[in-house]
Amino acid sequence: MYVIAVYDVSVDRVNKVKKFLRMHLTWVQNSVLEGEVTESQLMKIKKGLLELIHSDTDSVRLYILSSDKLLRKEILGISKGDSEDNVF
Amino acid sequence: MYVIAVYDVSVDRVNKVKKFLRMHLTWVQNSVLEGEVTESQLMKIKKGLLELIHSDTDSVRLYILSSDKLLRKEILGISKGDSEDNVF
């Protein structure tokens, strides 16, 4: 399956969250990572995030699709990551 | 179609970009908006963004799907917007 993760966490935890997510996903833009994962990896990602973040102040959105073929990506401006389809 | 927009733009332009995107999409988290749009609205969004951002430094990622039914959303931590499916 394909996962897009967008985090909004306190500055105290941002590096830890970023480092953890980079173990599983590809960084593509500030606070955004994405990648192909198995169901088991997704469970690890969720478990790890729940251990790292403070649930009363931090937020991580996960968008989960069965395949990235269902998704069209368009990037306006500079391409900060390396998995883009289109750059304008 | 369903669009998720994630922006990373200079602080000088962040309010303008946010305000513009809110005219078309729903704010759900810091720098993230999403919503159902027509092809014509999507063209307006892209055109408007290209007028607002500086293409050499700013970046806006658009994830476009034919329907939000293809997408599962999970939110870890607090839910900052109002269109979430699951809150842990």
Backbone of each chain as nested JSON, in Angstrom:
{
  "chains": [
    {"id": "A", "residues": [
      {"number": 1, "name": "MET", "atoms": {"N": [0.834, -1.191, 0.0], "CA": [0.0, 0.0, 0.0], "C": [0.877, 1.252, 0.0]}},
      {"number": 2, "name": "TYR", "atoms": {"N": [0.258, 2.393, -0.294], "CA": [1.027, 3.63, -0.387], "C": [0.576, 4.594, 0.718]}},
      {"number": 3, "name": "VAL", "atoms": {"N": [1.547, 5.193, 1.387], "CA": [1.234, 6.073, 2.508], "C": [1.859, 7.454, 2.316]}},
      {"number": 4, "name": "ILE", "atoms": {"N": [1.061, 8.472, 2.597], "CA": [1.567, 9.845, 2.677], "C": [1.406, 10.271, 4.132]}},
      {"number": 5, "name": "ALA", "atoms": {"N": [2.482, 10.726, 4.75], "CA": [2.424, 11.172, 6.151], "C": [2.752, 12.655, 6.216]}},
      {"number": 6, "name": "VAL", "atoms": {"N": [1.88, 13.412, 6.885], "CA": [2.115, 14.855, 7.072], "C": [2.035, 15.143, 8.562]}},
      {"number": 7, "name": "TYR", "atoms": {"N": [3.13, 15.634, 9.127], "CA": [3.127, 15.838, 10.581], "C": [3.161, 17.312, 10.956]}},
      {"number": 8, "name": "ASP", "atoms": {"N": [2.53, 17.581, 12.091], "CA": [2.559, 18.915, 12.689], "C": [2.783, 18.684, 14.182]}},
      {"number": 9, "name": "VAL", "atoms": {"N": [4.059, 18.67, 14.558], "CA": [4.396, 18.342, 15.953], "C": [5.251, 19.449, 16.552]}},
      {"number": 10, "name": "SER", "atoms": {"N": [5.305, 19.476, 17.874], "CA": [6.077, 20.49, 18.58], "C": [7.534, 20.455, 18.131]}},
      {"number": 11, "name": "VAL", "atoms": {"N": [8.157, 21.619, 18.12], "CA": [9.55, 21.739, 17.703], "C": [10.47, 20.833, 18.53]}},
      {"number": 12, "name": "ASP", "atoms": {"N": [10.082, 20.529, 19.752], "CA": [10.879, 19.642, 20.613], "C": [10.97, 18.226, 20.053]}},
      {"number": 13, "name": "ARG", "atoms": {"N": [9.961, 17.841, 19.299], "CA": [9.888, 16.444, 18.839], "C": [10.043, 16.3, 17.324]}},
      {"number": 14, "name": "VAL", "atoms": {"N": [10.143, 17.423, 16.639], "CA": [10.098, 17.371, 15.181], "C": [11.233, 16.54, 14.57]}},
      {"number": 15, "name": "ASN", "atoms": {"N": [12.439, 16.663, 15.135], "CA": [13.562, 15.903, 14.577], "C": [13.417, 14.406, 14.797]}},
      {"number": 16, "name": "LYS", "atoms": {"N": [12.924, 14.04, 15.98], "CA": [12.716, 12.616, 16.275], "C": [11.663, 12.012, 15.351]}},
      {"number": 17, "name": "VAL", "atoms": {"N": [10.577, 12.757, 15.157], "CA": [9.49, 12.269, 14.294], "C": [9.986, 12.145, 12.851]}},
      {"number": 18, "name": "LYS", "atoms": {"N": [10.703, 13.156, 12.401], "CA": [11.234, 13.143, 11.032], "C": [12.19, 11.959, 10.841]}},
      {"number": 19, "name": "LYS", "atoms": {"N": [13.097, 11.784, 11.798], "CA": [14.085, 10.7, 11.726], "C": [13.386, 9.338, 11.721]}},
      {"number": 20, "name": "PHE", "atoms": {"N": [12.39, 9.201, 12.574], "CA": [11.661, 7.93, 12.642], "C": [10.946, 7.646, 11.324]}},
      {"number": 21, "name": "LEU", "atoms": {"N": [10.249, 8.647, 10.806], "CA": [9.492, 8.427, 9.565], "C": [10.412, 8.132, 8.379]}},
      {"number": 22, "name": "ARG", "atoms": {"N": [11.612, 8.735, 8.406], "CA": [12.571, 8.493, 7.311], "C": [13.069, 7.056, 7.295]}},
      {"number": 23, "name": "MET", "atoms": {"N": [12.909, 6.354, 8.395], "CA": [13.293, 4.939, 8.417], "C": [12.337, 4.102, 7.544]}},
      {"number": 24, "name": "HIS", "atoms": {"N": [11.146, 4.632, 7.318], "CA": [10.128, 3.865, 6.601], "C": [9.681, 4.502, 5.282]}},
      {"number": 25, "name": "LEU", "atoms": {"N": [9.783, 5.845, 5.221], "CA": [9.228, 6.561, 4.076], "C": [10.275, 7.515, 3.494]}},
      {"number": 26, "name": "THR", "atoms": {"N": [9.957, 8.086, 2.369], "CA": [10.865, 9.018, 1.701], "C": [10.43, 10.451, 1.974]}},
      {"number": 27, "name": "TRP", "atoms": {"N": [11.363, 11.276, 2.408], "CA": [11.068, 12.677, 2.651], "C": [10.86, 13.36, 1.304]}},
      {"number": 28, "name": "VAL", "atoms": {"N": [9.765, 14.102, 1.153], "CA": [9.497, 14.761, -0.129], "C": [9.318, 16.273, -0.021]}},
      {"number": 29, "name": "GLN", "atoms": {"N": [8.987, 16.729, 1.165], "CA": [8.788, 18.174, 1.377], "C": [8.783, 18.383, 2.887]}},
      {"number": 30, "name": "ASN", "atoms": {"N": [8.981, 19.611, 3.317], "CA": [8.923, 19.931, 4.732], "C": [7.693, 19.285, 5.386]}},
      {"number": 31, "name": "SER", "atoms": {"N": [7.91, 18.412, 6.363], "CA": [6.829, 17.74, 7.118], "C": [6.019, 16.72, 6.312]}},
      {"number": 32, "name": "VAL", "atoms": {"N": [6.485, 16.35, 5.141], "CA": [5.762, 15.387, 4.3], "C": [6.687, 14.252, 3.866]}},
      {"number": 33, "name": "LEU", "atoms": {"N": [6.246, 13.03, 4.114], "CA": [6.983, 11.855, 3.635], "C": [5.989, 10.913, 2.974]}},
      {"number": 34, "name": "GLU", "atoms": {"N": [6.476, 10.091, 2.062], "CA": [5.577, 9.142, 1.43], "C": [6.328, 7.898, 1.01]}},
      {"number": 35, "name": "GLY", "atoms": {"N": [5.598, 6.851, 0.734], "CA": [6.256, 5.646, 0.246], "C": [5.369, 4.425, 0.288]}},
      {"number": 36, "name": "GLU", "atoms": {"N": [5.876, 3.378, -0.347], "CA": [5.212, 2.082, -0.414], "C": [5.548, 1.327, 0.873]}},
      {"number": 37, "name": "VAL", "atoms": {"N": [4.545, 0.814, 1.546], "CA": [4.779, 0.046, 2.775], "C": [3.873, -1.193, 2.801]}},
      {"number": 38, "name": "THR", "atoms": {"N": [4.269, -2.137, 3.619], "CA": [3.399, -3.29, 3.857], "C": [2.456, -2.95, 5.018]}},
      {"number": 39, "name": "GLU", "atoms": {"N": [1.441, -3.773, 5.213], "CA": [0.521, -3.576, 6.341], "C": [1.295, -3.608, 7.663]}},
      {"number": 40, "name": "SER", "atoms": {"N": [2.264, -4.507, 7.738], "CA": [3.074, -4.645, 8.953], "C": [3.927, -3.388, 9.199]}},
      {"number": 41, "name": "GLN", "atoms": {"N": [4.507, -2.833, 8.131], "CA": [5.272, -1.587, 8.283], "C": [4.365, -0.439, 8.721]}},
      {"number": 42, "name": "LEU", "atoms": {"N": [3.163, -0.401, 8.159], "CA": [2.22, 0.649, 8.537], "C": [1.886, 0.566, 10.027]}},
      {"number": 43, "name": "MET", "atoms": {"N": [1.717, -0.643, 10.527], "CA": [1.444, -0.819, 11.953], "C": [2.62, -0.306, 12.787]}},
      {"number": 44, "name": "LYS", "atoms": {"N": [3.845, -0.617, 12.327], "CA": [5.055, -0.144, 13.028], "C": [5.125, 1.386, 13.019]}},
      {"number": 45, "name": "ILE", "atoms": {"N": [4.791, 1.967, 11.873], "CA": [4.811, 3.431, 11.758], "C": [3.832, 4.042, 12.763]}},
      {"number": 46, "name": "LYS", "atoms": {"N": [2.621, 3.509, 12.81], "CA": [1.606, 4.071, 13.712], "C": [2.009, 3.891, 15.177]}},
      {"number": 47, "name": "LYS", "atoms": {"N": [2.516, 2.696, 15.496], "CA": [2.936, 2.418, 16.871], "C": [4.083, 3.362, 17.288]}},
      {"number": 48, "name": "GLY", "atoms": {"N": [5.06, 3.484, 16.386], "CA": [6.213, 4.338, 16.67], "C": [5.806, 5.79, 16.852]}},
      {"number": 49, "name": "LEU", "atoms": {"N": [4.917, 6.255, 15.991], "CA": [4.47, 7.646, 16.084], "C": [3.734, 7.891, 17.397]}},
      {"number": 50, "name": "LEU", "atoms": {"N": [2.891, 6.951, 17.768], "CA": [2.119, 7.127, 19.002], "C": [3.022, 7.168, 20.223]}},
      {"number": 51, "name": "GLU", "atoms": {"N": [4.199, 6.523, 20.121], "CA": [5.164, 6.587, 21.224], "C": [5.917, 7.918, 21.228]}},
      {"number": 52, "name": "LEU", "atoms": {"N": [6.095, 8.5, 20.06], "CA": [6.896, 9.724, 19.948], "C": [6.106, 11.006, 20.175]}},
      {"number": 53, "name": "ILE", "atoms": {"N": [4.887, 11.035, 19.667], "CA": [4.147, 12.304, 19.699], "C": [3.368, 12.48, 21.015]}},
      {"number": 54, "name": "HIS", "atoms": {"N": [3.008, 13.702, 21.283], "CA": [2.128, 14.009, 22.412], "C": [0.726, 14.174, 21.824]}},
      {"number": 55, "name": "SER", "atoms": {"N": [-0.135, 13.239, 22.185], "CA": [-1.443, 13.158, 21.512], "C": [-2.341, 14.364, 21.762]}},
      {"number": 56, "name": "ASP", "atoms": {"N": [-2.022, 15.155, 22.782], "CA": [-2.871, 16.306, 23.074], "C": [-2.448, 17.568, 22.333]}},
      {"number": 57, "name": "THR", "atoms": {"N": [-1.253, 17.553, 21.735], "CA": [-0.803, 18.764, 21.034], "C": [-0.316, 18.483, 19.61]}},
      {"number": 58, "name": "ASP", "atoms": {"N": [0.24, 17.297, 19.376], "CA": [0.8, 16.977, 18.058], "C": [-0.248, 16.298, 17.182]}},
      {"number": 59, "name": "SER", "atoms": {"N": [0.006, 16.336, 15.883], "CA": [-0.914, 15.697, 14.942], "C": [-0.13, 15.128, 13.759]}},
      {"number": 60, "name": "VAL", "atoms": {"N": [-0.439, 13.911, 13.401], "CA": [0.13, 13.32, 12.185], "C": [-1.016, 12.759, 11.358]}},
      {"number": 61, "name": "ARG", "atoms": {"N": [-1.112, 13.212, 10.135], "CA": [-2.139, 12.694, 9.231], "C": [-1.525, 11.638, 8.331]}},
      {"number": 62, "name": "LEU", "atoms": {"N": [-2.179, 10.498, 8.245], "CA": [-1.747, 9.443, 7.326], "C": [-2.816, 9.275, 6.26]}},
      {"number": 63, "name": "TYR", "atoms": {"N": [-2.402, 9.368, 5.008], "CA": [-3.29, 9.094, 3.88], "C": [-2.848, 7.76, 3.295]}},
      {"number": 64, "name": "ILE", "atoms": {"N": [-3.756, 6.807, 3.285], "CA": [-3.385, 5.444, 2.916], "C": [-4.176, 5.003, 1.682]}},
      {"number": 65, "name": "LEU", "atoms": {"N": [-3.454, 4.523, 0.678], "CA": [-4.086, 4.052, -0.562], "C": [-3.607, 2.646, -0.864]}},
      {"number": 66, "name": "SER", "atoms": {"N": [-4.403, 1.893, -1.578], "CA": [-3.972, 0.537, -1.926], "C": [-2.802, 0.578, -2.909]}},
      {"number": 67, "name": "SER", "atoms": {"N": [-2.718, 1.625, -3.717], "CA": [-1.62, 1.742, -4.683], "C": [-1.409, 3.2, -5.045]}},
      {"number": 68, "name": "ASP", "atoms": {"N": [-0.155, 3.565, -5.343], "CA": [0.079, 4.957, -5.743], "C": [-0.422, 5.228, -7.155]}},
      {"number": 69, "name": "LYS", "atoms": {"N": [-0.845, 4.183, -7.847], "CA": [-1.415, 4.371, -9.188], "C": [-2.77, 5.085, -9.135]}},
      {"number": 70, "name": "LEU", "atoms": {"N": [-3.388, 5.09, -7.955], "CA": [-4.68, 5.761, -7.776], "C": [-4.513, 7.277, -7.604]}},
      {"number": 71, "name": "LEU", "atoms": {"N": [-3.263, 7.69, -7.515], "CA": [-2.931, 9.046, -7.092], "C": [-2.158, 9.762, -8.188]}},
      {"number": 72, "name": "ARG", "atoms": {"N": [-2.532, 11.024, -8.454], "CA": [-1.709, 11.835, -9.349], "C": [-1.038, 12.884, -8.48]}},
      {"number": 73, "name": "LYS", "atoms": {"N": [0.25, 13.055, -8.654], "CA": [0.96, 14.064, -7.869], "C": [1.391, 15.191, -8.783]}},
      {"number": 74, "name": "GLU", "atoms": {"N": [1.153, 16.405, -8.347], "CA": [1.654, 17.548, -9.107], "C": [2.359, 18.475, -8.133]}},
      {"number": 75, "name": "ILE", "atoms": {"N": [3.507, 18.939, -8.549], "CA": [4.272, 19.834, -7.676], "C": [4.389, 21.192, -8.35]}},
      {"number": 76, "name": "LEU", "atoms": {"N": [3.913, 22.225, -7.651], "CA": [4.054, 23.59, -8.153], "C": [5.248, 24.206, -7.432]}},
      {"number": 77, "name": "GLY", "atoms": {"N": [6.099, 24.899, -8.159], "CA": [7.292, 25.469, -7.547], "C": [8.408, 24.46, -7.549]}},
      {"number": 78, "name": "ILE", "atoms": {"N": [9.296, 24.583, -6.566], "CA": [10.46, 23.697, -6.581], "C": [10.103, 22.322, -6.05]}},
      {"number": 79, "name": "SER", "atoms": {"N": [10.832, 21.361, -6.557], "CA": [10.681, 19.982, -6.136], "C": [11.727, 19.716, -5.065]}},
      {"number": 80, "name": "LYS", "atoms": {"N": [11.257, 19.528, -3.827], "CA": [12.22, 19.393, -2.723], "C": [12.643, 17.953, -2.49]}},
      {"number": 81, "name": "GLY", "atoms": {"N": [11.778, 17.026, -2.867], "CA": [12.111, 15.62, -2.658], "C": [12.574, 14.979, -3.951]}},
      {"number": 82, "name": "ASP", "atoms": {"N": [12.372, 13.687, -4.074], "CA": [12.864, 13.009, -5.263], "C": [11.876, 11.994, -5.833]}},
      {"number": 83, "name": "SER", "atoms": {"N": [10.587, 12.129, -5.47], "CA": [9.65, 11.128, -5.976], "C": [8.482, 11.781, -6.729]}},
      {"number": 84, "name": "GLU", "atoms": {"N": [8.756, 12.944, -7.293], "CA": [7.668, 13.66, -7.951], "C": [7.427, 13.177, -9.37]}},
      {"number": 85, "name": "ASP", "atoms": {"N": [6.205, 13.354, -9.824], "CA": [5.847, 13.003, -11.193], "C": [5.948, 14.222, -12.114]}},
      {"number": 86, "name": "ASN", "atoms": {"N": [5.532, 15.365, -11.607], "CA": [5.47, 16.563, -12.448], "C": [6.047, 17.753, -11.688]}},
      {"number": 87, "name": "VAL", "atoms": {"N": [6.826, 18.528, -12.38], "CA": [7.335, 19.743, -11.761], "C": [7.045, 20.907, -12.701]}},
      {"number": 88, "name": "PHE", "atoms": {"N": [6.423, 21.949, -12.173], "CA": [6.069, 23.098, -13.014], "C": [7.018, 24.255, -12.741]}}
    ]},
    {"id": "B", "residues": [
      {"number": 1, "name": "MET", "atoms": {"N": [-13.391, 15.316, -8.273], "CA": [-12.144, 14.704, -7.824], "C": [-11.762, 15.237, -6.454]}},
      {"number": 2, "name": "TYR", "atoms": {"N": [-10.842, 14.535, -5.81], "CA": [-10.446, 14.925, -4.46], "C": [-8.986, 15.393, -4.463]}},
      {"number": 3, "name": "VAL", "atoms": {"N": [-8.741, 16.497, -3.796], "CA": [-7.397, 17.072, -3.791], "C": [-6.897, 17.285, -2.363]}},
      {"number": 4, "name": "ILE", "atoms": {"N": [-5.654, 16.903, -2.151], "CA": [-4.949, 17.24, -0.908], "C": [-3.811, 18.176, -1.307]}},
      {"number": 5, "name": "ALA", "atoms": {"N": [-3.745, 19.335, -0.664], "CA": [-2.69, 20.303, -0.967], "C": [-1.828, 20.503, 0.275]}},
      {"number": 6, "name": "VAL", "atoms": {"N": [-0.517, 20.378, 0.091], "CA": [0.424, 20.605, 1.194], "C": [1.441, 21.636, 0.725]}},
      {"number": 7, "name": "TYR", "atoms": {"N": [1.494, 22.764, 1.423], "CA": [2.396, 23.816, 0.948], "C": [3.563, 24.058, 1.884]}},
      {"number": 8, "name": "ASP", "atoms": {"N": [4.666, 24.451, 1.28], "CA": [5.862, 24.855, 2.02], "C": [6.371, 26.111, 1.334]}},
      {"number": 9, "name": "VAL", "atoms": {"N": [5.886, 27.244, 1.826], "CA": [6.218, 28.515, 1.17], "C": [6.83, 29.487, 2.179]}},
      {"number": 10, "name": "SER", "atoms": {"N": [7.524, 30.478, 1.661], "CA": [8.162, 31.479, 2.513], "C": [7.138, 32.135, 3.437]}},
      {"number": 11, "name": "VAL", "atoms": {"N": [7.588, 32.494, 4.62], "CA": [6.721, 33.114, 5.618], "C": [6.051, 34.386, 5.079]}},
      {"number": 12, "name": "ASP", "atoms": {"N": [6.699, 35.046, 4.117], "CA": [6.139, 36.267, 3.522], "C": [4.85, 35.99, 2.754]}},
      {"number": 13, "name": "ARG", "atoms": {"N": [4.715, 34.764, 2.256], "CA": [3.587, 34.445, 1.388], "C": [2.617, 33.44, 2.002]}},
      {"number": 14, "name": "VAL", "atoms": {"N": [2.953, 32.939, 3.187], "CA": [2.183, 31.834, 3.754], "C": [0.714, 32.196, 4.001]}},
      {"number": 15, "name": "ASN", "atoms": {"N": [0.46, 33.403, 4.465], "CA": [-0.934, 33.784, 4.733], "C": [-1.75, 33.934, 3.462]}},
      {"number": 16, "name": "LYS", "atoms": {"N": [-1.122, 34.49, 2.429], "CA": [-1.811, 34.643, 1.142], "C": [-2.153, 33.278, 0.544]}},
      {"number": 17, "name": "VAL", "atoms": {"N": [-1.194, 32.359, 0.613], "CA": [-1.404, 31.021, 0.053], "C": [-2.5, 30.296, 0.827]}},
      {"number": 18, "name": "LYS", "atoms": {"N": [-2.434, 30.398, 2.152], "CA": [-3.446, 29.745, 2.994], "C": [-4.842, 30.308, 2.695]}},
      {"number": 19, "name": "LYS", "atoms": {"N": [-4.925, 31.632, 2.65], "CA": [-6.207, 32.294, 2.394], "C": [-6.76, 31.898, 1.024]}},
      {"number": 20, "name": "PHE", "atoms": {"N": [-5.885, 31.845, 0.042], "CA": [-6.319, 31.475, -1.303], "C": [-6.827, 30.028, -1.332]}},
      {"number": 21, "name": "LEU", "atoms": {"N": [-6.054, 29.127, -0.738], "CA": [-6.455, 27.715, -0.772], "C": [-7.759, 27.478, -0.007]}},
      {"number": 22, "name": "ARG", "atoms": {"N": [-7.953, 28.256, 1.074], "CA": [-9.198, 28.116, 1.851], "C": [-10.438, 28.509, 1.063]}},
      {"number": 23, "name": "MET", "atoms": {"N": [-10.256, 29.253, -0.014], "CA": [-11.406, 29.596, -0.856], "C": [-11.921, 28.36, -1.605]}},
      {"number": 24, "name": "HIS", "atoms": {"N": [-11.053, 27.356, -1.732], "CA": [-11.416, 26.179, -2.539], "C": [-11.435, 24.874, -1.733]}},
      {"number": 25, "name": "LEU", "atoms": {"N": [-10.62, 24.832, -0.676], "CA": [-10.438, 23.583, 0.066], "C": [-10.646, 23.816, 1.558]}},
      {"number": 26, "name": "THR", "atoms": {"N": [-10.68, 22.728, 2.308], "CA": [-10.874, 22.814, 3.758], "C": [-9.537, 22.646, 4.477]}},
      {"number": 27, "name": "TRP", "atoms": {"N": [-9.253, 23.545, 5.378], "CA": [-8.023, 23.456, 6.169], "C": [-8.163, 22.291, 7.146]}},
      {"number": 28, "name": "VAL", "atoms": {"N": [-7.158, 21.413, 7.177], "CA": [-7.249, 20.257, 8.075], "C": [-6.079, 20.145, 9.051]}},
      {"number": 29, "name": "GLN", "atoms": {"N": [-4.977, 20.771, 8.711], "CA": [-3.799, 20.73, 9.586], "C": [-2.863, 21.826, 9.093]}},
      {"number": 30, "name": "ASN", "atoms": {"N": [-1.911, 22.206, 9.908], "CA": [-0.932, 23.195, 9.503], "C": [-0.381, 22.88, 8.098]}},
      {"number": 31, "name": "SER", "atoms": {"N": [-0.57, 23.794, 7.163], "CA": [-0.071, 23.66, 5.779], "C": [-0.744, 22.573, 4.95]}},
      {"number": 32, "name": "VAL", "atoms": {"N": [-1.86, 22.048, 5.414], "CA": [-2.56, 20.986, 4.676], "C": [-4.036, 21.338, 4.502]}},
      {"number": 33, "name": "LEU", "atoms": {"N": [-4.495, 21.282, 3.277], "CA": [-5.921, 21.482, 2.995], "C": [-6.382, 20.374, 2.07]}},
      {"number": 34, "name": "GLU", "atoms": {"N": [-7.65, 20.069, 2.114], "CA": [-8.157, 19.044, 1.221], "C": [-9.617, 19.307, 0.871]}},
      {"number": 35, "name": "GLY", "atoms": {"N": [-10.08, 18.649, -0.175], "CA": [-11.492, 18.791, -0.516], "C": [-11.83, 18.298, -1.899]}},
      {"number": 36, "name": "GLU", "atoms": {"N": [-13.113, 18.205, -2.128], "CA": [-13.679, 17.783, -3.407], "C": [-13.703, 18.993, -4.338]}},
      {"number": 37, "name": "VAL", "atoms": {"N": [-13.177, 18.844, -5.524], "CA": [-13.18, 19.942, -6.493], "C": [-13.526, 19.42, -7.884]}},
      {"number": 38, "name": "THR", "atoms": {"N": [-13.932, 20.337, -8.743], "CA": [-14.126, 19.988, -10.15], "C": [-12.801, 20.192, -10.883]}},
      {"number": 39, "name": "GLU", "atoms": {"N": [-12.733, 19.697, -12.106], "CA": [-11.521, 19.897, -12.927], "C": [-11.265, 21.397, -13.111]}},
      {"number": 40, "name": "SER", "atoms": {"N": [-12.349, 22.151, -13.295], "CA": [-12.223, 23.588, -13.498], "C": [-11.695, 24.287, -12.232]}},
      {"number": 41, "name": "GLN", "atoms": {"N": [-12.181, 23.858, -11.06], "CA": [-11.657, 24.422, -9.805], "C": [-10.176, 24.088, -9.624]}},
      {"number": 42, "name": "LEU", "atoms": {"N": [-9.818, 22.862, -9.985], "CA": [-8.418, 22.455, -9.858], "C": [-7.523, 23.327, -10.731]}},
      {"number": 43, "name": "MET", "atoms": {"N": [-7.981, 23.647, -11.923], "CA": [-7.205, 24.526, -12.807], "C": [-7.048, 25.906, -12.174]}},
      {"number": 44, "name": "LYS", "atoms": {"N": [-8.152, 26.394, -11.552], "CA": [-8.098, 27.708, -10.88], "C": [-7.101, 27.679, -9.718]}},
      {"number": 45, "name": "ILE", "atoms": {"N": [-7.132, 26.578, -8.968], "CA": [-6.22, 26.44, -7.826], "C": [-4.768, 26.488, -8.315]}},
      {"number": 46, "name": "LYS", "atoms": {"N": [-4.487, 25.732, -9.359], "CA": [-3.107, 25.695, -9.856], "C": [-2.675, 27.057, -10.405]}},
      {"number": 47, "name": "LYS", "atoms": {"N": [-3.576, 27.683, -11.154], "CA": [-3.265, 28.993, -11.739], "C": [-3.011, 30.015, -10.623]}},
      {"number": 48, "name": "GLY", "atoms": {"N": [-3.903, 30.018, -9.624], "CA": [-3.779, 30.96, -8.512], "C": [-2.494, 30.746, -7.727]}},
      {"number": 49, "name": "LEU", "atoms": {"N": [-2.174, 29.5, -7.488], "CA": [-0.95, 29.2, -6.741], "C": [0.286, 29.658, -7.506]}},
      {"number": 50, "name": "LEU", "atoms": {"N": [0.29, 29.401, -8.81], "CA": [1.455, 29.786, -9.616], "C": [1.644, 31.303, -9.636]}},
      {"number": 51, "name": "GLU", "atoms": {"N": [0.536, 32.048, -9.446], "CA": [0.646, 33.508, -9.37], "C": [1.157, 33.966, -8.002]}},
      {"number": 52, "name": "LEU", "atoms": {"N": [0.841, 33.176, -6.97], "CA": [1.192, 33.58, -5.602], "C": [2.598, 33.153, -5.172]}},
      {"number": 53, "name": "ILE", "atoms": {"N": [2.986, 31.95, -5.552], "CA": [4.254, 31.428, -5.021], "C": [5.456, 31.869, -5.85]}},
      {"number": 54, "name": "HIS", "atoms": {"N": [6.623, 31.754, -5.254], "CA": [7.869, 31.978, -5.978], "C": [8.407, 30.6, -6.344]}},
      {"number": 55, "name": "SER", "atoms": {"N": [8.422, 30.305, -7.633], "CA": [8.7, 28.94, -8.089], "C": [10.112, 28.458, -7.778]}},
      {"number": 56, "name": "ASP", "atoms": {"N": [11.011, 29.397, -7.462], "CA": [12.383, 28.972, -7.184], "C": [12.62, 28.641, -5.711]}},
      {"number": 57, "name": "THR", "atoms": {"N": [11.668, 29.019, -4.854], "CA": [11.885, 28.74, -3.426], "C": [10.693, 28.037, -2.771]}},
      {"number": 58, "name": "ASP", "atoms": {"N": [9.489, 28.297, -3.245], "CA": [8.29, 27.711, -2.624], "C": [7.923, 26.392, -3.287]}},
      {"number": 59, "name": "SER", "atoms": {"N": [7.13, 25.605, -2.57], "CA": [6.697, 24.328, -3.121], "C": [5.28, 24.009, -2.627]}},
      {"number": 60, "name": "VAL", "atoms": {"N": [4.437, 23.589, -3.543], "CA": [3.102, 23.105, -3.161], "C": [2.896, 21.746, -3.813]}},
      {"number": 61, "name": "ARG", "atoms": {"N": [2.616, 20.764, -3.005], "CA": [2.342, 19.428, -3.54], "C": [0.834, 19.232, -3.617]}},
      {"number": 62, "name": "LEU", "atoms": {"N": [0.367, 18.793, -4.754], "CA": [-1.049, 18.462, -4.924], "C": [-1.168, 16.96, -5.144]}},
      {"number": 63, "name": "TYR", "atoms": {"N": [-1.98, 16.309, -4.32], "CA": [-2.279, 14.896, -4.504], "C": [-3.714, 14.834, -5.014]}},
      {"number": 64, "name": "ILE", "atoms": {"N": [-3.897, 14.255, -6.176], "CA": [-5.201, 14.293, -6.831], "C": [-5.729, 12.878, -7.047]}},
      {"number": 65, "name": "LEU", "atoms": {"N": [-6.95, 12.648, -6.578], "CA": [-7.575, 11.328, -6.736], "C": [-8.932, 11.497, -7.4]}},
      {"number": 66, "name": "SER", "atoms": {"N": [-9.388, 10.463, -8.058], "CA": [-10.707, 10.566, -8.689], "C": [-11.815, 10.635, -7.634]}},
      {"number": 67, "name": "SER", "atoms": {"N": [-11.574, 10.022, -6.464], "CA": [-12.574, 10.058, -5.398], "C": [-11.888, 9.865, -4.05]}},
      {"number": 68, "name": "ASP", "atoms": {"N": [-12.45, 10.469, -2.996], "CA": [-11.848, 10.267, -1.676], "C": [-12.145, 8.862, -1.13]}},
      {"number": 69, "name": "LYS", "atoms": {"N": [-12.984, 8.131, -1.839], "CA": [-13.261, 6.747, -1.429], "C": [-12.046, 5.837, -1.633]}},
      {"number": 70, "name": "LEU", "atoms": {"N": [-11.108, 6.302, -2.46], "CA": [-9.893, 5.516, -2.705], "C": [-8.879, 5.69, -1.587]}},
      {"number": 71, "name": "LEU", "atoms": {"N": [-9.194, 6.573, -0.668], "CA": [-8.243, 7.039, 0.329], "C": [-8.728, 6.711, 1.729]}},
      {"number": 72, "name": "ARG", "atoms": {"N": [-7.834, 6.207, 2.568], "CA": [-8.173, 6.056, 3.983], "C": [-7.359, 7.108, 4.739]}},
      {"number": 73, "name": "LYS", "atoms": {"N": [-8.031, 7.825, 5.635], "CA": [-7.314, 8.845, 6.41], "C": [-7.249, 8.397, 7.855]}},
      {"number": 74, "name": "GLU", "atoms": {"N": [-6.068, 8.508, 8.443], "CA": [-5.96, 8.231, 9.869], "C": [-5.203, 9.382, 10.507]}},
      {"number": 75, "name": "ILE", "atoms": {"N": [-5.696, 9.828, 11.63], "CA": [-5.059, 10.94, 12.319], "C": [-4.545, 10.454, 13.667]}},
      {"number": 76, "name": "LEU", "atoms": {"N": [-3.237, 10.597, 13.881], "CA": [-2.647, 10.258, 15.174], "C": [-2.48, 11.565, 15.939]}},
      {"number": 77, "name": "GLY", "atoms": {"N": [-2.838, 11.556, 17.212], "CA": [-2.76, 12.783, 17.991], "C": [-4.025, 13.584, 17.829]}},
      {"number": 78, "name": "ILE", "atoms": {"N": [-3.895, 14.892, 17.976], "CA": [-5.105, 15.706, 17.927], "C": [-5.561, 15.931, 16.498]}},
      {"number": 79, "name": "SER", "atoms": {"N": [-6.862, 16.095, 16.389], "CA": [-7.483, 16.369, 15.114], "C": [-7.647, 17.875, 15.003]}},
      {"number": 80, "name": "LYS", "atoms": {"N": [-6.898, 18.495, 14.094], "CA": [-6.921, 19.959, 14.019], "C": [-7.991, 20.483, 13.08]}},
      {"number": 81, "name": "GLY", "atoms": {"N": [-8.382, 19.682, 12.109], "CA": [-9.395, 20.117, 11.159], "C": [-10.736, 19.517, 11.5]}},
      {"number": 82, "name": "ASP", "atoms": {"N": [-11.57, 19.364, 10.465], "CA": [-12.902, 18.843, 10.753], "C": [-13.365, 17.812, 9.736]}},
      {"number": 83, "name": "SER", "atoms": {"N": [-12.423, 17.2, 9.011], "CA": [-12.854, 16.236, 7.995], "C": [-12.199, 14.861, 8.195]}},
      {"number": 84, "name": "GLU", "atoms": {"N": [-11.839, 14.564, 9.419], "CA": [-11.139, 13.306, 9.67], "C": [-12.078, 12.113, 9.806]}},
      {"number": 85, "name": "ASP", "atoms": {"N": [-11.568, 10.971, 9.467], "CA": [-12.319, 9.727, 9.615], "C": [-12.02, 9.061, 10.956]}},
      {"number": 86, "name": "ASN", "atoms": {"N": [-10.772, 9.096, 11.353], "CA": [-10.374, 8.373, 12.561], "C": [-9.48, 9.259, 13.42]}},
      {"number": 87, "name": "VAL", "atoms": {"N": [-9.72, 9.227, 14.699], "CA": [-8.871, 9.982, 15.613], "C": [-8.428, 9.016, 16.726]}},
      {"number": 88, "name": "PHE", "atoms": {"N": [-7.125, 8.942, 16.948], "CA": [-6.611, 8.016, 17.97], "C": [-6.207, 8.789, 19.228]}}
    ]}
  ]
}
